[in-house]
């Protein structure tokens, strides 16, 4: 007789990397530009997140820099405004797709 119940798929589940960032370099150019522009705290927060994610990218812990709500911890409107500020200040270049999270294509140190 067969047992009835939930069966687990034998497909491999993808585990998250155990990589932990302890510190990153903050370029003086970014400090100067952000200070002169007098941007909001969320823009500073997003700039720091981008630098952390770029370090992870260098260490091959992630495949690309994705600015999702999960990664940034910012709401949609706040994240959009902060991304637009960083693009306007020529600190990053992004790729936007309809219905997809914004991806950082290039950032200028």
C-alpha positions, 0 to 999 in steps of 0.5 A: 500500500502507498503512503499518502502525503507530501513528497519532496522533490529530488531536485537540487535546492540552491543554497545561499553562499555563507560569504560574509562581508566584514568591510568595504572601501568607500571611494573618496570621490563618492564621499565628496559627490554625495556630500556636495549633492546633499542627498538623503540618507536612503541614497547613502544607504543605497550607495553603501549597499552597492559597494558591498554588493560589488565586493561580493561580485569581486569575490564571486559570491554573487553573479551581479548587482541587483537592487531588489527590495530584499537586497537594499531593504528600502521601499519601492519609492525610496529605492527608485528615488535613491537610484535616480539620485545615484544615476544623476550624480554619475556614480552608477549606470543601471539597466531597468526591465519592466517588472524586474529589479534594477541591475547595476551595469557599471559603477564609477569609482 
